[in-house]
Amino acid sequence: MLNYRLIPSSGENLNRNKKYIIFGDSHSQFFGRRQSHKDIEIHLHKIPAASMTGFGKRESTLKVADQIRQKIYEYPDLDLLILKFGQVDVDLGYYYRLVVKQENIKFIDFAEKVISMYFDFINSLALEKSRIYILGINLPSIFNQNYVLKTTHKRITRAIQDKEKVKELKTHLFNHLPDIYERTNRSILFNKILNIFCQKNNLAYGDFLQETLDRETGILKKEFHLPKDNDAHFINNYHTWKLYGNKLQLISSEQDKMGIKTVQSLQTQEWESRLIKLREWQSKLEEIKDKLKQIKFETNTIDFPLISRQKKLLKLKHSLELILAELGVESEGTEIYFNGDRLITRKISGEQTSVQPLNNREGGRSIAQLNPPGNPGSDQIKVLFRVDESRFLRITVEDLLTNETLLNEQVVVQLS
């Protein structure tokens, strides 16, 4: 059993449990009543929809800042104030600014702005920094792009009465909502910036990235993911409760050994340098993505075959055409690299690969009409390929924006 000894200023010794006051959005729920620690008295204040942005408002609807100050006043002997906010800002707030308010703001700029407001509030608290612990946000837990689009659109437009405007904003959101891999990267980036701010302000920081990120898939581990794929929170199971419980026990252990370990405060020049490096990394990443979207292979380069058992995402506009071809000689590959600002493609093999089109004829290429039309850089079409028992290649085409099936098991060509 872990015990914590408080020595009051009067000199009287008192054995008691540590008192942790936890404030957070709905993702803090797993610090709740199921957590049972003999040495920790937990006071959880879960405030759904609470955001970092709210700390920067003079008149906040949820009045989270006032609630935190009140609890600090009511519990002057608290051992630790744990704050877990930011998820609402990343999952909803950014898209509200981008889509509804139509602000031209990069994610990294948005993250720095809301975190800066957050720390303005934290630094105003009448509490020693050694008694404050900052937790980062969780990884996104909904993989299905259609469901994310639907729920995000509904929540950021709920105050808009104009139905046509709401419909228009859905298309706008569709063009700006990244896939699960990019959303995961943004969550990691947000936590990196949050950690840098903690180092600047000499505050303790922790998160769940190491325990929950699957290094092979690059997204959330399956033990924390709801199989139905329809909940923005970690699954309510043993693994998640243990994850949160272990975090509390780790914090408690640090207190018993040496007190909460706050990171060494960074000099202004150093933390600004780290933010600049993050910006440069993010900017380079975006530059590479933009260039990859603009790749145009010349006629003497090798086309990548579209026939596959895997699902393919096509980025096309208006009339959707698909040309299937059979390679006569297997290619050893194509090398793609950047030379300054130029993107170079080069065939590694010295042999010329023969290509035999299978459906490149009038009426055979067009497979669907997009309504509304697609936008460059935004995934709108999912195509599933299947070869049946008679060697017919069949395709099913789904419109990700309208959730309509444009083609179902359509025969494209009979394979030899």
C-alpha positions as CSV (number, residue, x, y, z in Angstrom):
1,M,0.0,0.0,0.0
2,L,1.3,3.4,-1.0
3,N,1.0,6.1,1.7
4,Y,1.6,9.8,1.3
5,R,2.6,11.9,4.4
6,L,1.5,15.5,4.5
7,I,3.4,17.7,6.9
8,P,1.2,20.8,7.7
9,S,2.9,24.1,8.4
10,S,1.9,23.7,12.1
11,G,4.3,20.8,12.3
12,E,1.5,18.2,12.9
13,N,2.0,14.9,10.9
14,L,-1.0,13.5,9.1
15,N,-1.3,10.3,7.2
16,R,-3.9,10.5,4.4
17,N,-4.6,9.6,0.8
18,K,-3.4,11.8,-2.0
19,K,-6.2,14.0,-3.3
20,Y,-6.3,14.3,-7.1
21,I,-8.7,16.6,-8.8
22,I,-9.2,15.8,-12.5
23,F,-10.8,18.1,-15.0
24,G,-11.3,17.1,-18.6
25,D,-13.7,16.6,-21.5
26,S,-15.6,13.3,-22.0
27,H,-12.3,11.5,-22.8
28,S,-11.4,11.8,-19.1
29,Q,-14.4,9.5,-18.1
30,F,-12.1,6.5,-17.6
31,F,-10.6,8.2,-14.5
32,G,-14.1,7.6,-13.0
33,R,-15.6,5.4,-10.3
34,R,-14.2,2.1,-11.5
35,Q,-10.7,3.4,-10.6
36,S,-9.9,2.2,-7.1
37,H,-6.6,3.2,-5.7
38,K,-5.9,2.8,-2.0
39,D,-3.6,5.8,-1.8
40,I,-5.5,8.2,-4.1
41,E,-8.7,10.0,-3.6
42,I,-10.1,10.9,-7.0
43,H,-12.4,13.8,-7.7
44,L,-13.3,13.6,-11.4
45,H,-15.1,16.5,-13.1
46,K,-15.9,15.3,-16.6
47,I,-17.2,18.2,-18.8
48,P,-18.4,16.9,-22.2
49,A,-17.7,19.3,-25.1
50,A,-15.2,21.3,-23.1
51,S,-12.4,22.7,-25.2
52,M,-9.1,24.6,-24.8
53,T,-10.7,27.4,-26.9
54,G,-13.2,28.0,-24.1
55,F,-10.5,29.0,-21.7
56,G,-9.8,32.0,-24.0
57,K,-13.3,33.3,-23.8
58,R,-14.4,35.9,-21.3
59,E,-17.9,34.4,-21.2
60,S,-17.7,30.7,-21.7
61,T,-20.9,28.7,-21.8
62,L,-19.5,25.8,-19.8
63,K,-17.6,28.1,-17.4
64,V,-14.9,25.4,-17.0
65,A,-12.3,28.0,-15.9
66,D,-14.6,29.1,-13.1
67,Q,-15.2,25.6,-12.0
68,I,-11.5,24.8,-11.8
69,R,-10.7,27.9,-9.8
70,Q,-13.6,27.1,-7.4
71,K,-12.3,23.6,-6.7
72,I,-8.8,24.9,-6.1
73,Y,-10.4,27.3,-3.5
74,E,-12.5,24.5,-2.0
75,Y,-9.5,22.1,-1.7
76,P,-6.4,24.1,-0.7
77,D,-4.8,20.8,0.4
78,L,-5.2,19.1,-3.0
79,D,-2.1,17.2,-4.1
80,L,-2.5,17.4,-7.8
81,L,-4.7,19.1,-10.4
82,I,-4.8,17.0,-13.6
83,L,-6.1,18.7,-16.8
84,K,-7.0,16.8,-19.9
85,F,-8.4,19.0,-22.7
86,G,-7.8,19.5,-26.4
87,Q,-9.7,16.6,-28.0
88,V,-12.7,18.7,-28.9
89,D,-10.5,21.4,-30.4
90,V,-8.7,18.9,-32.7
91,D,-11.8,16.7,-33.6
92,L,-14.3,19.5,-34.1
93,G,-13.0,23.0,-33.4
94,Y,-10.5,23.1,-36.2
95,Y,-13.1,22.0,-38.8
96,Y,-15.5,24.6,-37.4
97,R,-13.0,27.3,-38.1
98,L,-12.0,25.9,-41.4
99,V,-15.4,25.0,-42.8
100,V,-18.1,27.0,-41.1
101,K,-16.1,30.2,-40.4
102,Q,-14.1,29.5,-43.6
103,E,-10.8,30.7,-42.0
104,N,-7.7,29.9,-44.0
105,I,-5.7,28.4,-41.1
106,K,-3.2,25.6,-41.0
107,F,-3.6,23.0,-38.4
108,I,-0.2,23.7,-36.7
109,D,-1.2,27.4,-36.4
110,F,-4.5,26.5,-35.0
111,A,-2.9,24.1,-32.5
112,E,-0.4,26.8,-31.3
113,K,-3.2,29.3,-30.9
114,V,-5.5,27.2,-28.7
115,I,-2.7,25.8,-26.6
116,S,-1.4,29.3,-26.0
117,M,-4.8,30.3,-24.7
118,Y,-4.9,27.2,-22.5
119,F,-1.6,28.1,-20.9
120,D,-2.6,31.7,-20.3
121,F,-5.3,30.2,-18.1
122,I,-3.1,27.7,-16.4
123,N,-0.5,30.3,-15.6
124,S,-3.2,32.4,-14.0
125,L,-4.1,29.7,-11.4
126,A,-3.3,30.3,-7.8
127,L,-1.6,26.9,-7.6
128,E,2.1,25.8,-7.6
129,K,3.2,24.3,-10.9
130,S,4.5,21.3,-9.0
131,R,0.8,20.5,-8.3
132,I,-0.4,20.6,-11.9
133,Y,-0.2,17.8,-14.4
134,I,-1.1,18.2,-18.1
135,L,-2.4,15.2,-20.1
136,G,-2.3,15.1,-23.9
137,I,-5.2,14.1,-26.2
138,N,-6.1,10.6,-27.3
139,L,-5.6,9.1,-30.8
140,P,-8.6,9.2,-33.1
141,S,-10.8,6.1,-32.6
142,I,-13.1,6.2,-35.6
143,F,-11.6,4.8,-38.8
144,N,-14.6,4.9,-41.0
145,Q,-14.4,8.1,-43.1
146,N,-18.1,8.3,-43.9
147,Y,-19.0,8.1,-40.2
148,V,-16.5,10.8,-39.3
149,L,-17.8,13.0,-42.0
150,K,-21.4,12.5,-40.9
151,T,-20.8,13.1,-37.2
152,T,-18.4,16.0,-37.6
153,H,-20.7,17.8,-40.1
154,K,-23.7,17.4,-37.8
155,R,-21.9,18.8,-34.8
156,I,-20.2,21.8,-36.4
157,T,-23.4,22.9,-38.3
158,R,-26.0,22.2,-35.5
159,A,-26.6,25.9,-35.0
160,I,-27.1,26.7,-38.7
161,Q,-30.8,26.9,-39.8
162,D,-30.3,27.2,-43.5
163,K,-30.5,23.7,-44.9
164,E,-28.9,24.6,-48.2
165,K,-26.0,26.1,-46.4
166,V,-25.7,23.0,-44.2
167,K,-25.6,20.9,-47.4
168,E,-23.0,23.1,-49.0
169,L,-20.8,22.9,-45.9
170,K,-20.8,19.1,-46.0
171,T,-19.1,19.2,-49.4
172,H,-16.7,21.7,-48.1
173,L,-15.9,19.5,-45.0
174,F,-15.5,16.5,-47.3
175,N,-12.7,18.3,-49.1
176,H,-10.9,19.1,-45.9
177,L,-11.4,16.0,-43.8
178,P,-8.3,13.8,-43.9
179,D,-8.2,10.1,-43.5
180,I,-7.5,8.2,-40.3
181,Y,-3.7,8.2,-40.9
182,E,-3.5,12.0,-41.3
183,R,-5.9,12.5,-38.4
184,T,-3.7,10.4,-36.2
185,N,-0.6,12.4,-37.3
186,R,-2.4,15.6,-36.4
187,S,-3.2,14.3,-32.9
188,I,0.5,13.3,-32.4
189,L,1.6,16.8,-33.7
190,F,-0.8,18.5,-31.3
191,N,0.6,16.5,-28.3
192,K,4.2,17.4,-29.4
193,I,3.3,21.1,-29.3
194,L,1.5,20.7,-26.0
195,N,4.6,19.0,-24.6
196,I,6.8,21.9,-25.8
197,F,4.5,24.4,-24.1
198,C,4.8,22.3,-20.9
199,Q,8.6,22.4,-21.1
200,K,8.5,26.1,-21.6
201,N,6.3,26.6,-18.5
202,N,8.0,24.0,-16.3
203,L,4.9,21.8,-16.1
204,A,4.7,18.0,-15.9
205,Y,3.3,16.3,-19.1
206,G,2.0,12.9,-20.0
207,D,-0.1,11.1,-22.7
208,F,-1.1,7.7,-23.9
209,L,0.6,7.6,-27.3
210,Q,3.3,5.1,-26.5
211,E,0.7,2.6,-25.1
212,T,-2.0,3.1,-27.7
213,L,-0.3,3.7,-31.1
214,D,0.1,0.6,-33.2
215,R,3.6,1.0,-34.8
216,E,2.8,-1.4,-37.6
217,T,-0.5,0.2,-38.8
218,G,0.2,3.8,-37.7
219,I,-3.2,4.1,-36.0
220,L,-4.9,3.2,-32.8
221,K,-4.3,-0.3,-31.4
222,K,-7.3,-2.6,-31.9
223,E,-7.7,-3.3,-28.1
224,F,-8.7,0.3,-27.7
225,H,-10.9,0.5,-30.8
226,L,-14.7,-0.2,-30.7
227,P,-15.4,-2.9,-33.4
228,K,-18.5,-1.0,-34.5
229,D,-16.3,1.9,-35.3
230,N,-18.8,4.5,-34.2
231,D,-17.4,6.0,-31.0
232,A,-15.0,8.9,-30.8
233,H,-13.8,7.5,-27.4
234,F,-11.7,4.6,-26.6
235,I,-13.7,1.4,-26.1
236,N,-15.1,0.9,-22.6
237,N,-13.3,-2.2,-21.6
238,Y,-10.6,-3.6,-19.3
239,H,-7.7,-2.4,-21.5
240,T,-8.9,1.2,-21.4
241,W,-9.6,1.3,-17.7
242,K,-6.2,-0.3,-17.0
243,L,-4.5,2.2,-19.2
244,Y,-6.0,5.2,-17.3
245,G,-5.4,3.5,-13.9
246,N,-1.8,2.8,-14.7
247,K,-1.3,6.4,-15.6
248,L,-2.6,7.5,-12.2
249,Q,-0.5,4.9,-10.4
250,L,2.6,6.1,-12.3
251,I,1.9,9.7,-11.3
252,S,1.4,8.6,-7.7
253,S,4.7,6.7,-7.8
254,E,6.5,9.8,-9.0
255,Q,5.1,11.7,-6.1
256,D,6.2,9.2,-3.6
257,K,9.7,9.1,-4.9
258,M,10.5,12.7,-5.6
259,G,7.3,14.7,-6.0
260,I,5.8,15.3,-9.4
261,K,8.6,15.5,-11.9
262,T,8.3,18.6,-13.9
263,V,10.3,19.0,-17.0
264,Q,13.2,21.4,-17.0
265,S,12.0,24.8,-18.2
266,L,13.2,25.6,-21.7
267,Q,14.8,28.9,-22.5
268,T,12.7,31.0,-24.9
269,Q,15.1,30.5,-27.7
270,E,15.1,26.8,-27.3
271,W,11.4,26.2,-27.2
272,E,10.9,28.5,-30.1
273,S,13.5,26.6,-32.0
274,R,11.6,23.3,-31.3
275,L,8.4,24.9,-32.6
276,I,10.2,26.1,-35.7
277,K,11.5,22.6,-36.4
278,L,8.0,21.2,-36.0
279,R,6.7,23.8,-38.5
280,E,9.5,23.0,-41.0
281,W,8.7,19.3,-40.7
282,Q,5.0,19.8,-41.1
283,S,5.6,22.2,-44.1
284,K,7.9,19.7,-45.8
285,L,5.3,17.0,-45.3
286,E,2.6,19.1,-46.9
287,E,4.9,20.0,-49.8
288,I,5.6,16.4,-50.5
289,K,1.9,15.5,-50.4
290,D,1.0,18.3,-52.8
291,K,3.7,17.2,-55.2
292,L,2.6,13.6,-55.1
293,K,-0.9,14.7,-56.0
294,Q,0.5,16.4,-59.1
295,I,2.4,13.4,-60.4
296,K,1.9,12.8,-64.1
297,F,3.6,9.8,-65.6
298,E,4.9,10.2,-69.2
299,T,4.0,7.6,-71.8
300,N,7.3,5.9,-71.6
301,T,6.9,5.2,-67.9
302,I,5.3,2.1,-66.4
303,D,1.6,2.4,-65.5
304,F,0.6,0.9,-62.2
305,P,-1.9,-1.9,-62.7
306,L,-5.4,-1.2,-61.3
307,I,-6.5,-4.9,-61.1
308,S,-6.1,-5.8,-57.4
309,R,-7.9,-7.6,-54.6
310,Q,-7.4,-4.5,-52.5
311,K,-9.9,-1.6,-52.5
312,K,-8.8,1.4,-54.6
313,L,-9.6,5.0,-54.0
314,L,-9.8,7.1,-57.2
315,K,-9.6,10.8,-57.3
316,L,-11.5,11.8,-60.5
317,K,-14.0,14.4,-61.5
318,H,-17.4,14.4,-63.3
319,S,-17.4,11.3,-65.6
320,L,-15.4,8.5,-64.0
321,E,-13.3,6.5,-66.5
322,L,-11.3,3.4,-65.7
323,I,-8.9,1.8,-68.1
324,L,-7.6,-1.7,-67.2
325,A,-4.4,-3.1,-68.8
326,E,-2.4,-6.2,-68.7
327,L,1.4,-6.1,-68.4
328,G,3.2,-8.3,-70.8
329,V,6.5,-8.3,-68.9
330,E,6.6,-7.9,-65.1
331,S,8.4,-4.7,-64.2
332,E,11.1,-4.4,-61.6
333,G,9.7,-1.1,-60.5
334,T,9.7,2.6,-61.0
335,E,11.8,5.0,-59.0
336,I,10.2,8.3,-57.8
337,Y,12.4,11.0,-56.2
338,F,12.7,14.7,-55.8
339,N,15.5,16.8,-57.4
340,G,15.1,20.2,-55.8
341,D,11.6,21.3,-56.6
342,R,11.2,18.8,-59.5
343,L,9.7,15.3,-59.1
344,I,11.6,12.7,-61.2
345,T,10.3,9.3,-62.3
346,R,12.7,6.7,-63.6
347,K,12.2,3.1,-64.7
348,I,14.6,0.9,-62.8
349,S,14.5,-2.0,-65.3
350,G,16.1,-1.6,-68.7
351,E,13.4,-3.6,-70.5
352,Q,10.4,-1.9,-72.1
353,T,7.2,-3.3,-70.7
354,S,4.4,-4.1,-73.1
355,V,0.9,-3.0,-72.1
356,Q,-2.3,-4.5,-73.4
357,P,-5.4,-2.4,-72.7
358,L,-8.4,-4.6,-71.9
359,N,-11.3,-2.1,-72.1
360,N,-9.9,0.9,-73.9
361,R,-12.8,1.3,-76.3
362,E,-15.8,3.6,-76.7
363,G,-18.3,3.0,-74.0
364,G,-16.0,0.6,-72.2
365,R,-14.0,3.1,-70.2
366,S,-16.8,5.1,-68.5
367,I,-18.1,3.4,-65.3
368,A,-20.0,6.2,-63.5
369,Q,-21.0,9.9,-63.3
370,L,-20.2,11.9,-60.2
371,N,-22.9,14.1,-58.9
372,P,-21.8,16.3,-57.2
373,P,-18.5,16.3,-59.1
374,G,-15.3,15.4,-57.3
375,N,-12.4,17.7,-56.2
376,P,-8.7,17.1,-56.9
377,G,-7.0,15.8,-53.8
378,S,-10.2,14.5,-52.1
379,D,-11.2,10.9,-52.0
380,Q,-14.7,10.5,-53.3
381,I,-14.9,7.1,-55.0
382,K,-14.2,3.6,-53.6
383,V,-13.9,0.8,-56.2
384,L,-14.0,-2.9,-55.2
385,F,-12.6,-5.4,-57.7
386,R,-13.6,-9.1,-57.8
387,V,-13.0,-11.9,-60.2
388,D,-15.8,-14.5,-60.3
389,E,-15.8,-18.2,-61.1
390,S,-16.2,-17.5,-64.9
391,R,-13.1,-15.2,-64.9
392,F,-15.2,-12.1,-65.3
393,L,-13.7,-9.0,-63.6
394,R,-16.5,-7.3,-61.7
395,I,-16.4,-3.9,-60.0
396,T,-18.6,-2.2,-57.4
397,V,-18.4,1.6,-57.2
398,E,-19.4,3.6,-54.2
399,D,-19.7,7.4,-53.9
400,L,-18.2,8.3,-50.5
401,L,-19.8,11.7,-50.4
402,T,-23.4,10.7,-51.1
403,N,-23.1,7.1,-49.7
404,E,-24.7,5.8,-52.9
405,T,-23.7,2.7,-54.8
406,L,-23.1,3.7,-58.4
407,L,-22.3,0.3,-59.8
408,N,-22.9,-3.1,-58.2
409,E,-21.0,-6.2,-59.5
410,Q,-20.7,-4.7,-63.0
411,V,-18.8,-6.9,-65.5
412,V,-15.8,-5.0,-67.0
413,V,-14.0,-7.7,-69.0
414,Q,-13.4,-11.4,-69.1
415,L,-9.9,-12.3,-68.2
416,S,-8.0,-14.8,-70.3
